[in-house]
Amino acid sequence: MPDTTEVSTPALTLRTHKFENDIVVQCSGVLTSANSGLLKTHVKDLIPQTKCVVLDLTELSRMDSSGLGTIVALYISAKNAGSTLELINLSPRIRELFGLTNLLSVFETCGRYGTRLP
């Protein structure tokens, strides 16, 4: 059974599940400039604890450019720390946003396979 914690704002909820080798953060709601700081702070604190942080975007209904920028910044932070940041379960709308900005290829796991469960 994984260790689970939850943090939230009115528009965004992050449920964190710590497994043996991965930490999965389930994102629910919307990721916008108003709440992207919560995701950034939360995930940055997790990066030193694992080699892989997985963002599960199943329940993320909308993301703006600030949310996209936050995910890219977290990807760079993880890479600089010798860790990885992976995305799973992107909705068609969010996948399109990553594709339009040519960032889908950066997250090759989700770009090639769509879904990965730790």
Secondary structure, DSSP 8 states (H G I E B T S, - for coil): --EEEEEE-SSEEEEEEE-SS-EEEEEEEEE-TTTHHHHHHHHHHHGGG-SEEEEEEEEEEEE-HHHHHHHHHHHHHHHHTT-EEEEE---HHHHHHHHHTT-TTTSHHHHHHS----
